[in-house]
Amino acid sequence: MRRGYFTDWENAGSSRNLLPHEFVHSWNGKYRRGANLWTPDFRTPMEDNLLWLYEGQTQFWGYVLGARSGMLSKEDTLGALASTAATFANATPGRAWRPLVDTTNDPIIASRAPQPWRSWQRSEDYYSEGLMIWTDVDRIIRQQSGGRGSMDDFARAFFGMNHGDWGVLTYTFDDVVATLNRVQPYDWAGYLNRRVNEVAPQAPLEGFTQGGYDLVFTEEPTNWIKVAEKRAKNTDLTYSGGFVVGNDGAITSVIWDGPAFDAGMTVGSTLLAVNGRTFDADSLKAAIKAAKGSNQPVRLLIKNGDVYRTIELNWNGGLRYPRLVKRGKAPGTLDALLAPR
């Protein structure tokens, strides 16, 4: 990590999730590991198809323990979850063709090389979409059990085996299902098959939307997004035109089939001017905000190599940033999940 992980607390942002995430790997990934990921020697290929638990549930517990311990405030945790939910609900069109389980092959076939159209190709989505699935599993357990059970019970049953054993204990899909059924009887095999192994155009938002919160978009970014932009030195317009641009003008992300994509913007280009004036983050946001509700495009001067061209961004929805908003006053399952114990 960069210096300042603890001392620059206010600006550490998303990186603070790393400590609880890696802490959880002691149990999930090191001690308990997918059976076909464990190998007896370096000649035997590893298979990654259970990474939606190995990494997905570690991502889940990383945020849960982060919130419970105070590594992240509840506000920032909800901000992080809102960004995750919005990404998979509104900025991952590739889920229309690629099932989540197939992304577990990415460490093997892609080696974490940069992808020009990540939103269409999908890349290691088992981390964050896995988080969403396990959040929904917690909701189902709590609702089906009348509040008597939760993912804490699964963790005790699944990771609390063979106390004192330092060896690796492997698991299969059926082992995961069997443990869930001991915690709370349900059609877990069918549920996980639909979420993980089948093409699922709709994101698994139920852990949030049926857990007491609504995913909404507002003109003002959450603190989570503000800190993320500051650390990354960029302007995130994923939901305000479909692209991300660095403070130096470098285009670092373009959403497939979004307004910026339709205008001809590509990763690797450089944004030089907005409506005829030199680019900076404030002028770009002001132009997008001014175009809200009108039929006027935002004109952007783009440089790609030695080629300059002006494109028209036909986006009239203004600035939009995701957040989770509490529904009603009673605590929901998501509140119970994040509450300190």
C-alpha positions as CSV (number, residue, x, y, z in Angstrom):
1,M,0.0,0.0,0.0
2,R,1.0,3.6,-0.3
3,R,2.3,5.5,2.7
4,G,-0.5,7.0,4.8
5,Y,-2.7,3.9,5.0
6,F,-3.5,4.8,8.6
7,T,-2.1,8.3,9.0
8,D,-4.0,9.8,6.1
9,W,-7.2,8.3,7.2
10,E,-9.7,10.5,5.5
11,N,-8.1,10.0,2.1
12,A,-7.3,6.3,2.3
13,G,-10.7,5.5,0.9
14,S,-11.2,2.2,-0.8
15,S,-7.7,0.9,0.1
16,R,-8.9,0.6,3.8
17,N,-10.9,-2.4,2.7
18,L,-7.7,-4.3,1.9
19,L,-6.7,-5.2,5.5
20,P,-10.0,-6.9,6.4
21,H,-10.1,-8.5,3.0
22,E,-6.7,-10.1,3.3
23,F,-7.3,-11.0,6.9
24,V,-10.3,-13.1,5.9
25,H,-8.1,-15.0,3.4
26,S,-6.5,-16.8,6.3
27,W,-9.7,-18.8,6.5
28,N,-11.1,-18.3,3.0
29,G,-8.5,-19.2,0.4
30,K,-5.6,-20.3,2.6
31,Y,-7.4,-22.7,5.0
32,R,-10.5,-23.5,3.0
33,R,-9.9,-23.7,-0.8
34,G,-11.8,-25.0,-3.8
35,A,-10.9,-28.6,-4.4
36,N,-9.8,-28.1,-8.0
37,L,-7.7,-25.0,-7.0
38,W,-5.6,-27.1,-4.6
39,T,-2.8,-28.9,-6.5
40,P,-0.1,-31.4,-5.2
41,D,2.7,-29.9,-7.4
42,F,3.5,-27.2,-9.9
43,R,2.9,-29.5,-12.9
44,T,-0.8,-29.8,-12.1
45,P,-3.0,-27.0,-13.5
46,M,-5.2,-25.1,-11.0
47,E,-8.9,-24.5,-11.9
48,D,-10.6,-21.4,-10.6
49,N,-14.3,-22.1,-11.0
50,L,-15.0,-21.6,-7.2
51,L,-13.4,-18.2,-7.0
52,W,-16.9,-16.7,-6.5
53,L,-16.6,-18.1,-3.0
54,Y,-12.8,-17.8,-2.5
55,E,-12.7,-14.1,-3.6
56,G,-16.4,-13.2,-3.7
57,Q,-17.0,-14.1,-0.1
58,T,-13.7,-12.6,1.0
59,Q,-14.8,-9.4,-0.7
60,F,-18.1,-9.7,1.2
61,W,-16.5,-10.3,4.6
62,G,-13.9,-7.6,3.9
63,Y,-16.6,-4.9,3.7
64,V,-18.7,-6.4,6.5
65,L,-15.8,-6.6,8.9
66,G,-14.6,-3.3,7.7
67,A,-17.9,-1.7,8.7
68,R,-18.3,-3.7,12.0
69,S,-14.7,-2.8,13.1
70,G,-14.7,0.8,12.1
71,M,-12.1,0.4,9.4
72,L,-14.8,1.9,7.2
73,S,-17.7,4.0,8.4
74,K,-21.2,2.8,7.6
75,E,-21.7,5.7,5.3
76,D,-18.6,4.8,3.3
77,T,-19.5,1.2,3.3
78,L,-22.9,2.0,1.8
79,G,-21.2,4.3,-0.7
80,A,-18.9,1.4,-1.7
81,L,-21.8,-1.0,-2.0
82,A,-23.8,1.6,-4.0
83,S,-20.9,1.9,-6.5
84,T,-20.7,-1.9,-6.8
85,A,-24.5,-2.3,-7.3
86,A,-24.6,0.5,-9.9
87,T,-21.6,-1.0,-11.8
88,F,-23.3,-4.4,-12.3
89,A,-26.8,-3.0,-12.8
90,N,-26.0,-0.2,-15.2
91,A,-22.5,-0.4,-16.5
92,T,-21.8,-4.1,-17.2
93,P,-23.6,-4.9,-20.5
94,G,-21.3,-8.0,-20.8
95,R,-23.5,-9.8,-18.3
96,A,-26.0,-10.3,-21.2
97,W,-23.6,-12.9,-22.7
98,R,-21.0,-14.0,-20.2
99,P,-22.0,-15.9,-17.0
100,L,-20.2,-15.1,-13.8
101,V,-18.4,-18.4,-13.5
102,D,-16.7,-17.8,-16.8
103,T,-14.9,-14.8,-15.3
104,T,-13.2,-17.1,-12.9
105,N,-11.0,-18.1,-15.9
106,D,-9.7,-14.5,-16.3
107,P,-6.6,-15.0,-14.1
108,I,-5.6,-17.8,-16.4
109,I,-6.6,-16.5,-19.9
110,A,-6.1,-12.7,-19.4
111,S,-3.3,-12.5,-16.7
112,R,-4.8,-9.2,-15.6
113,A,-3.7,-7.4,-18.8
114,P,-5.6,-4.1,-19.5
115,Q,-8.9,-4.6,-21.3
116,P,-10.1,-1.9,-23.7
117,W,-13.8,-2.8,-23.3
118,R,-14.0,-4.2,-19.8
119,S,-17.7,-3.5,-19.4
120,W,-18.5,-5.8,-22.3
121,Q,-15.7,-8.3,-21.8
122,R,-16.1,-8.6,-18.0
123,S,-13.0,-9.1,-15.9
124,E,-12.7,-11.0,-12.6
125,D,-16.3,-10.0,-11.8
126,Y,-16.5,-12.8,-9.2
127,Y,-15.0,-10.4,-6.7
128,S,-17.7,-7.8,-6.5
129,E,-20.6,-9.7,-8.0
130,G,-19.7,-12.4,-5.6
131,L,-20.0,-9.8,-2.8
132,M,-23.5,-9.0,-4.0
133,I,-24.6,-12.6,-4.1
134,W,-23.4,-13.3,-0.6
135,T,-25.1,-10.2,0.7
136,D,-28.3,-11.5,-0.8
137,V,-27.6,-15.0,0.7
138,D,-27.4,-13.2,4.1
139,R,-30.8,-11.5,3.4
140,I,-32.4,-14.8,2.5
141,I,-31.1,-16.6,5.6
142,R,-32.2,-13.8,7.9
143,Q,-35.7,-13.5,6.3
144,Q,-36.3,-17.3,6.1
145,S,-35.1,-17.9,9.7
146,G,-37.1,-14.9,11.1
147,G,-33.8,-13.2,12.1
148,R,-32.3,-16.2,13.9
149,G,-29.7,-17.0,11.3
150,S,-27.2,-15.1,9.1
151,M,-24.0,-15.5,7.2
152,D,-22.2,-15.5,10.5
153,D,-23.6,-18.9,11.1
154,F,-22.3,-20.1,7.7
155,A,-18.9,-18.7,8.5
156,R,-18.7,-20.6,11.8
157,A,-19.8,-23.8,10.1
158,F,-17.7,-23.5,7.0
159,F,-14.5,-21.9,8.2
160,G,-14.6,-23.1,11.9
161,M,-13.8,-26.8,11.1
162,N,-10.8,-28.8,12.5
163,H,-9.7,-26.2,15.1
164,G,-6.0,-25.9,15.3
165,D,-5.4,-27.7,11.9
166,W,-2.9,-25.7,9.8
167,G,-3.5,-27.8,6.7
168,V,-5.7,-27.0,3.7
169,L,-9.3,-28.2,3.8
170,T,-10.8,-28.3,0.3
171,Y,-14.5,-27.9,-0.7
172,T,-16.8,-28.4,-3.7
173,F,-19.9,-26.7,-4.9
174,D,-21.9,-29.5,-3.1
175,D,-20.1,-28.8,0.2
176,V,-21.1,-25.1,0.0
177,V,-24.7,-26.0,-0.7
178,A,-24.8,-28.6,2.2
179,T,-23.4,-26.1,4.7
180,L,-25.9,-23.4,3.6
181,N,-28.7,-26.0,4.0
182,R,-27.6,-26.8,7.5
183,V,-27.8,-23.1,8.4
184,Q,-31.1,-22.6,6.7
185,P,-33.0,-25.0,4.4
186,Y,-33.5,-23.5,0.9
187,D,-33.0,-24.3,-2.7
188,W,-29.4,-23.1,-2.5
189,A,-28.2,-25.3,-5.4
190,G,-30.8,-23.7,-7.7
191,Y,-30.1,-20.3,-6.4
192,L,-26.3,-20.5,-6.8
193,N,-26.6,-22.1,-10.2
194,R,-28.8,-19.3,-11.5
195,R,-26.5,-16.6,-10.0
196,V,-23.2,-18.1,-10.9
197,N,-23.4,-20.7,-13.7
198,E,-26.1,-19.2,-15.9
199,V,-26.2,-16.0,-18.0
200,A,-27.9,-13.4,-15.7
201,P,-28.7,-10.1,-17.5
202,Q,-30.1,-8.7,-14.3
203,A,-27.7,-7.9,-11.4
204,P,-28.2,-9.5,-8.0
205,L,-29.4,-6.4,-6.2
206,E,-31.9,-8.1,-3.9
207,G,-29.5,-8.0,-0.9
208,F,-29.8,-4.2,-1.1
209,T,-33.2,-3.6,-2.6
210,Q,-35.0,-6.2,-0.4
211,G,-32.6,-5.6,2.5
212,G,-33.9,-2.1,3.3
213,Y,-32.3,0.2,0.7
214,D,-33.0,1.7,-2.7
215,L,-30.3,2.2,-5.3
216,V,-30.8,5.8,-6.6
217,F,-28.7,8.4,-8.5
218,T,-28.1,12.0,-7.4
219,E,-26.2,15.0,-8.7
220,E,-24.0,15.0,-5.7
221,P,-21.4,12.2,-5.4
222,T,-21.0,10.2,-2.2
223,N,-17.9,10.7,0.0
224,W,-16.7,7.3,-1.3
225,I,-16.7,8.6,-4.9
226,K,-15.1,11.9,-4.0
227,V,-12.2,10.2,-2.2
228,A,-11.9,7.6,-5.0
229,E,-11.7,10.4,-7.6
230,K,-9.1,12.3,-5.5
231,R,-6.9,9.3,-5.1
232,A,-7.2,8.2,-8.7
233,K,-6.9,11.8,-10.0
234,N,-9.8,11.4,-12.3
235,T,-13.4,12.3,-13.0
236,D,-15.8,9.4,-12.9
237,L,-18.7,10.0,-15.4
238,T,-19.7,6.4,-15.7
239,Y,-23.3,7.3,-15.2
240,S,-23.1,10.8,-16.7
241,G,-22.1,10.0,-20.2
242,G,-20.4,6.6,-19.8
243,F,-16.7,7.3,-19.4
244,V,-13.9,8.1,-16.9
245,V,-11.2,10.7,-17.7
246,G,-8.0,11.5,-15.8
247,N,-7.1,15.0,-14.7
248,D,-4.5,14.9,-17.5
249,G,-7.3,14.3,-20.0
250,A,-6.5,10.6,-20.6
251,I,-9.6,8.5,-21.2
252,T,-9.3,5.4,-19.0
253,S,-12.8,3.9,-19.3
254,V,-15.6,3.9,-21.8
255,I,-18.8,1.9,-21.2
256,W,-19.8,-0.3,-24.1
257,D,-22.9,1.0,-25.9
258,G,-23.0,4.1,-23.7
259,P,-23.3,7.7,-24.9
260,A,-19.5,8.2,-25.0
261,F,-19.1,4.9,-26.9
262,D,-21.8,6.0,-29.4
263,A,-19.9,9.3,-29.9
264,G,-16.7,7.4,-30.8
265,M,-14.7,7.8,-27.7
266,T,-12.2,5.1,-26.9
267,V,-9.8,4.2,-24.1
268,G,-6.3,5.6,-24.9
269,S,-7.6,8.9,-26.3
270,T,-7.0,12.2,-24.7
271,L,-9.7,14.9,-24.0
272,L,-8.3,18.3,-24.9
273,A,-11.3,20.7,-24.9
274,V,-14.9,21.0,-23.8
275,N,-17.2,23.1,-25.9
276,G,-14.2,24.9,-27.4
277,R,-12.4,25.6,-24.2
278,T,-9.4,23.9,-22.6
279,F,-10.4,20.8,-20.6
280,D,-10.4,20.6,-16.9
281,A,-12.6,18.5,-14.6
282,D,-14.8,21.4,-13.4
283,S,-15.5,22.7,-16.9
284,L,-16.4,19.2,-18.1
285,K,-18.8,18.7,-15.2
286,A,-20.3,22.1,-15.7
287,A,-20.9,21.4,-19.4
288,I,-22.7,18.1,-18.6
289,K,-24.7,19.8,-15.9
290,A,-25.7,22.6,-18.3
291,A,-26.8,20.2,-21.0
292,K,-29.3,18.5,-18.7
293,G,-32.8,18.4,-20.2
294,S,-31.7,20.0,-23.4
295,N,-31.2,18.7,-26.9
296,Q,-27.7,20.2,-27.1
297,P,-24.7,17.8,-27.2
298,V,-21.5,18.5,-25.3
299,R,-18.7,19.0,-27.9
300,L,-15.4,17.3,-27.0
301,L,-12.1,17.7,-28.8
302,I,-10.3,14.3,-28.7
303,K,-6.8,13.4,-29.6
304,N,-5.8,9.9,-30.6
305,G,-2.2,9.6,-31.6
306,D,-1.7,12.4,-34.1
307,V,-5.4,12.6,-35.1
308,Y,-7.6,15.3,-33.7
309,R,-11.4,15.2,-33.9
310,T,-14.4,16.8,-32.3
311,I,-17.1,14.4,-31.1
312,E,-20.6,15.2,-29.8
313,L,-21.6,13.6,-26.5
314,N,-25.4,13.3,-26.7
315,W,-26.1,13.0,-23.0
316,N,-28.8,15.1,-21.4
317,G,-29.2,13.4,-18.0
318,G,-26.8,15.7,-16.1
319,L,-24.5,14.5,-13.4
320,R,-25.5,11.1,-11.8
321,Y,-23.8,9.3,-8.9
322,P,-25.1,6.2,-7.2
323,R,-26.0,5.9,-3.6
324,L,-28.0,3.5,-1.4
325,V,-30.9,5.3,0.4
326,K,-32.6,3.9,3.4
327,R,-36.2,2.8,2.9
328,G,-38.3,3.5,6.0
329,K,-37.1,3.7,9.5
330,A,-37.0,0.1,10.6
331,P,-33.6,-1.6,10.3
332,G,-33.3,-4.0,7.3
333,T,-31.2,-7.0,6.8
334,L,-28.4,-4.9,5.4
335,D,-28.3,-2.8,8.6
336,A,-28.2,-6.0,10.7
337,L,-25.4,-7.4,8.6
338,L,-23.2,-4.3,9.0
339,A,-23.9,-3.6,12.6
340,P,-21.0,-4.1,15.1
341,R,-21.2,-7.3,17.1
